[in-house]
Structure formats: C-alpha cells, structure tokens
Amino acid sequence: MVKNAFKGGASKNRNVSELLKKSQEEKWNIWSLKGGMEVLPQTLERAIRKKGGEILLNNPCKEISLENNKVIFKVGQITHEANHIISALPASKLATLVHAQHPQLGRELSAIPTVSVAVVNLQYKGKHLKNEAFGFLVPSSEKIPILGIIYDSCCFSNGDNTVLTVMMGGKWFKEYLGSCPTPESVLKIAIAQVGDILKITEQPEKHCVTIMRDCIPQYVLGHHDRVARIKSYLRKHNLPLSVVGASYDGVGINDVILSARRAVEKLRGTSI
C-alpha cells in the first residue's frame, strides 16, 4: 500500500460506533459476522475498489528493493514504485524478498517459525452436547491427535443442530496426521475423536475439511525481542517498510487489525 492512499488526518475525538458501544456494554468475549468471517475480506475488497484502489489477485510479489525514499517491487510481471509499503506477508515470505539487500533483516524474519493445521467443521442433527460451553483445548500430555474442539452451536445460534470445529495439527501435525494427509483421513480422525470424547456416535450431516500449511506463526522464547529487533532495524535504516499481520504482535483477527491500524496511523502521524 502506498502512503499517499491514506489521505486526511484522524480526528482526535473519534466517534465511537454503536456496535463498539454495544460490545463494551455487553462484554463480548467473541464475535462473528453473518455469513461467516469471509464477509470481512469481501467487504474490504468492495470498499477498496469503490475508492479506486487496485487489488491484484494471484500475483505474488517476486522482488522488493528498499531505498531511503522509495520502494521498487515486482508483482507478477509488472514493476511498481511507491514511497512506502506495508507488508502483511508471513515473515518467512518477506524474508526471501529482502534477504539479498538486507541479510540481517532477512535472518530475523526467517527465524519466526510457523506450523500447519487442519480444521474440521462438523454439523450434527439435533442437540448432542451435555454442557453449554465455548469448547475445550487438549493438553499435549494427553497424546491425542486434536488440539481442541469449539462448540460453535453454543456460541452462535444454529437451529436444531450441533455444530463443532475440530482443530488438529500444529506442532504435532506430522506426528498425528502424517506428512501429506488427505481430507478424508483428517475427517475420519476428527469424527472418531468427537465420538470418543463427546460420545456423539452418529455421522455428521455436513462437514468441511481445511488443511492449511505453515499458517500459524509460533511465538517461541525470545519472539518479542526478535520483533523489537526487526522494527528497530527498519527505523535505524529508515526503510520505507512497515510489517503487519500475524507474524509479529498477535495471531488473532483482532490483533492483525490493530497492527494494520497502528501502521497506517503511524504513517499519518497519528496514534490510537
């Protein structure tokens, strides 16, 4: 994104939205969107295009050259020039783009590890849960092939159905799921674990299996110091680059939204 795209300063007295007020008053712990979380990027896309912004899909960034006052980068087969760039790429991907010009920065970025996960959404007809709850996480000492189960139908209304999200993999992806698991094999494990733990023996009416490779950054010992060194390097060398996203200051949606907002407001000379 180009700095010139962020026009106008932010008001010191921001209008607090009615939705924010409601969330604070009702002390929301979680939130979702009607139609699913994909509504968020879809709405952002429409808003960006409406304002004349350009979105290039299926065009990975292949090169980045960082100068004091400009950035030259290649997306697909086209070379662009900007006065600043905000990167939401995973740290390891950004590392490969900057390593030749800034090897120290590249090493720090590439040192942030990631893990793969499988997520299985299951819908059963009728109410099958004995207790209303958010769900549960599984301690690694239990040595079973799931990370936890979220009780979606307890969090949000789903009619006369029991809807669950089974999370699998992480650090133990290869150990429990294998190097190249299929959706069928992952689904079989998830259904078996739901049966063993929650005693739901019938087959789900609907299911969805998603296998995501290298999708969750791991905040290992020393992570916050490493992030501080990365940001210090950018400041020290006056590089026209901001880093946002799950690799640095939180992996949740709230965290990445906040990191993006902070980066933009820093460019605009304001703060939250």
N, C-alpha and C positions, 0 to 999 in steps of 0.2 A: 504494500500500500504506500502511496505517496503522501508526504506530509501536506502538500497543497490541497489534498482532498478533504482535510479536516478544517473547514472554514468556520470562522466565528469563535469567539471565546465562550467559555462556560460560565453561566451565571453563578455568583456566589451563593444566591438564595434559590437553590433548585426547588422546583415544585415536586413534592413527594407524591407519587402516583397513588391512586386509591387502592390499587392492588397491593402495593407495598405496605400501606397503612393496615390493610386487612390482614396481611401475613404477619405483621408485628402484633396486632391485637389478638389474633387467634393463635399466635405462637406456632406457626407452621414448622414442622420438622423436615418435611419432604414436599416436593411439588412435582407436577407433571403438566402436560399440555393435552387438550382434547385433540385426538388424532395421533397422539404419540410424540415423542421427543424430536422426530424428524421434522415436525412443524417448525421448530426453531431455525434450522438452516434454510428451510424453504422460504420462511418469512424474511430472513436476512437477504436471501438471494433476490427476492422481489423488491425489497427496499433499496438494495444497491443498484439494481438495474433501473429502477424508477428515477434514481438520482443521476443516471448517466454513467454509472460505474461499469467497468468491463470485467467479466468473470470468464476465465479460460479453463475449461474442463478438460481432463485427460491430457494435460500439458505439463508434465513435471518440469521443475526448474533444474536446468542442467549446469549452469555456471553462474557464479556471483563474483564480481570484482568490487571490492570496497575501497573507495578513495575518501579523502577528508570531507569533501562536499558533495559527493555523488555516489551512486551505485549503478553499476552496469551489470545486468543479469539477463540470462537467456532462458526463455520459457518456450518449450517446443523448439521450433526453428527460428523464432523471432527474438532479436536482441532489443532490450528495453533500457532506458536510462531514467533514474529517479533521484531525488535528493535525499530520500530516506526509505528504508524498507523495514517492515515488521514481519518477522518470520514466526509462523505458528507450526513450522515443521518439527517433527520429533528431533531431539538433539542430535541423534546419530546421523540423521539425514542431512541436517545443516552442517555437521562436522565435515562430511565429504566435500561440501561445496566451498568451505573456507580454509581447509587444511593447507592447500598449496600456498596461499598468500599469508595465512596466519596459523602456522602449525601449532603454536601453544594453545590458541583458542580451540583449534580442532581437536587436540588431545583431551582437553577438558570436556568438551561436548560429547565426544565419543565414549567417555568414561561413565556416562549415565546409562545404566543397563535397562533393558525392557524385558517383559515376559509376554507370553501368548496366553490367551484364554479362550474357552468355549462357553457360550451362553445358550441354554436350552429353555425356551418358553413352552410351558405345558398348560393346556386347558382341559379340565375335567368337568363333566356334567354333574351338577349338584354340589352340596356343601360337604367337604370331607375333613376339614381341619377341626381338631378338638379345641384348640385355643386360638383366639383372635390375637394376632401379633404381627410385627413387622417381618419376622423371619428369624433366621439364626445363621451364625458363622460356625465353621467347624475348626477346632484347634488342630494344628498339624500333627499333634501327638496321637490323634485318632486313627491316622493312617488309612483314610478312605478317600476315594477319588473325586470328591467335590469340595469346593471352598465354602459353600453355604447355599441356602435357599431363601428367596424373598417371597413372602406371601402377598402377591400383588392384589388379590381379591380382598384382602383385609385392608389394604391401603387405599384402594380406589374401587368404586362400585363396578361389579362385573356381572350383575344379574344373578341368576341361579347357577353360578359356575364357581369352580375353584381354579384360580389362575396362579401359577408358580413360575418363578425364574430360578433355574438351577445354574450356579456358577462353578466352573471347573477349570483346572489347569494352573495358571500362574507359575510359580517356581517349580511345581511338580507336574507340569504339562506333559513332558516326555515320559516321566516315570509312570503316570497313571493312564495317559491317553495314547502314548506312542508317538513316534516321530511324524507320522502322516495319518492322523485319524480321519475317518470318513464321518459325514453327518450321521450315517446310520449307526456306526459304532458308538458315537458320542450319545446319541439319543437312547440307545439301549442301556448304557451305563446310568444316565440320568433317571430313566424310568425305574430302573432297579433300585437306585438309592432312595427315590421317593417312596417306593414300596417298603423298603427295609426300615426307613426312619419314620415316615408319616403313616405307614400302614395303609396307603392307598393302592389297592391291588388291581383296580380296573385300568384299562388302557385310556390314554387321553384322547379326547375328541379332536383336538388340534394340537399341532406342535410346530416349533420353528427352531432350527439349529443354526447358530452363527459361530464360526471359528475365526478368531481374529489373531493374526500373527504380530508379535512384537508391538502390542498395542498399549501396554500399561508400563510407564516408567517406574523404576524401583528406587525409592529414596533410601539408599543404603547409608551406612555410617559415613559421615563426612559430606553428605549431599548438600546441606545448606552452605557449608564452607565452599564447596565447589561452585555452586550457583553464585555466591558472592564474588568468587574469583572471575567467573565468566563476565559478570556485569561490570566488575572493576576494570577488566581488560578492555571492554567496549568503551568505557568512559576515558580511560587513560590514553587510548589511541584515537579517541574522537571518531569512532567508526559510526557511520550512518545506518546503524542496525539496532533494532530492538527485538528481544526474544520474548515470546509469549507462548502460552499453551501448557500442556500437562507435564512437560519435562522439568519444570522449574519450581513452581510455587504452589502446587496442589493439582491433583489429578481429576477432581470433580468438575462438573459443569459450572457450578458457582465460582470455583477457583479460576478456571480459564477465562470466564467472562470478566472477572475482576482484573486479571493480569492484562487482558487486552485493553480494558478501560484505563488502567493506570498508564500503560504505554502511550496511548493516544493523548491522554491529558498531560503527560509529561512533554510531549511534542508541542502541545498547545500552550504550555506554560501555566497549566492549572493543576490542581490536585484534588483528591476526594478525601 
